[in-house]
Amino acid sequence: MPKIPEFKTKKEEREFWATHSSSDFWEDMEETDDTFIRPKLKSISLKLDPGLLGRIRVVAQKRGLSYNAMMRYLLSKGIDREIKEL
């Protein structure tokens, strides 16, 4: 069985796992007690232009996300950028 390589960057790690199966490295895996806790989300009502919503859905589908997750991602990135400019 091959060993999991040491990665210098997150990008390098993403590229590796995009082309390799974790099942090929089963012997190299370690059990952990880590637990993912989904953050609580608050529902809101938001009116969008149908064309914009359609474009968001296309991008989300290409990335394998729901359009709601895609909008949260885009809003988060946009707000981070705005805050940096303040």
SULNOR-V467712 format. One line per field, one symbol per residue. ss: DSSP state (a for helix, b for strand, c for the rest). psi: psi as a letter, one per 40 degrees, with the letter a starting at -180 (. if undefined). A space follows every 50 residues. Layout:
# SULNOR-V467712
ss: ???
psi: ???
This chain:
# SULNOR-V467712
ss: cccccccccaaaaaaaaaaccaaaaaaaccccccccccccccccccccca aaaaaaaaaaaaacccaaaaaaaaaaaaaaaaaaac
psi: hiihihhdidddddddedeihddefddeiiiiehhhhhihihhihhhihd ddddddddddddefiidddddddddddddddddde.
